Amino acid sequence: MNLLITGAWKCTESDIAHFKALGYSVYFMQNETDELPLSYEEVEAVICNGLFVYHDISKFTNLRLIQLTSAGFDRVPMEYADANNIVVHNAKGVY
C-alpha cells in the first residue's frame, strides 16, 4: 500500500521504518501545497492536515484511508469521503 505522509506530521526515520516494516511504500512531501511525489492514483493512504484544501480529493481515485493530524474534519470533504468508502480518522484526544 502506498502511504503519503506530509510535513503536517513530524515523523521520524523510525516512524517511516515502522510503516515500511508493515509493508507500506512510504512517500513524503513537506508542504501540502507542493506537487505530490507520486501520482494521485497511486496514493492509497495519507497522513495529512490540509492536503485536500490544495489538492482535489476526487483525483485520489484509490484513496482508502486518511489520518488527520488535527482534531477536526473541516479540511476534508467528508461527503465525498463517505460516498467513496474512504475511512477518515482525526487526532481527537492526542493533544
N, C-alpha and C positions, 0 to 999 in steps of 0.2 A: 504494500500500500504506500502511495506517495503522500508524505506529510510535509506541508508547507508551514514553517514557523516564521513569524515576523518579529521584528525588533520590539513589538509591544510586550513580549515576554523576555525577560532577561535570563535566557537559558545558558547553561554552561556546556562545556565539552562533554562532561559527564552525563548531562541530560540527553544530549544528542546521541551519545554512545548507548544509553539505555534504550532509546527508541529504535536505534539500529539493531540492537540485540533482540528486540521484539519483532523484527522483520520489516520495519518501516524503511523506506528510502526517504531520507531527510533532506529537505531543501530549505535554505534560509534566505530571507530578504530583510534588510534592516528597516527600510522605510516602506510603509504600506502604500505610499503614492507611487513607488517605483514600478518598473516593468517586472513581471514575475520571472523567476529563474527557470521556469518550465512552462509548458503551455497550460492554459486554463483547463483544458480537457484532461490533463494528466493529474490534476490535484484531486485527491480523494479525501483528505483530512487537512484541517488547518487550525493553527493556534494563532489568534489574532485579536485585535480590538476593533479598529475601524476599517478593515480591509474592504468591506463592501460599501463603504462610503465612496471609495475611489475606483472600485472595480465592480462591474455589473455581475451580480451573483448568478444570473442566468447563463453566463459564459462558462461557469464551472459545472459542466454537464455530468461529471462523475463524482461530484462532491457528496459525501455521506456523513461527515462529522465536522462540526465547528466547536472549538473550545475557545471561549472568550476570556480575556484577561481582566474583564470588568464585571461588576455585579449586575448590570442592566442588559437588556436585549435591544435597546433602542438603535443600535448601529447595524442590526441585521434585519433584512426584510423577512420577518417571521412568517407572513402568509405564504411567501414563496418557499421558504424552508419547509413549512408544514405540508404544503401541497406536493413537494418533491421528496418527501421522506428523508430530509436532512436532519439529523439529530444535532441539537444545539444545547451546549452546556455553558453556563456562565460561572463566574467566580464568586458567587454569593457565599459569604461566610469566611472567605480566606483572608480577609483583611482584619 
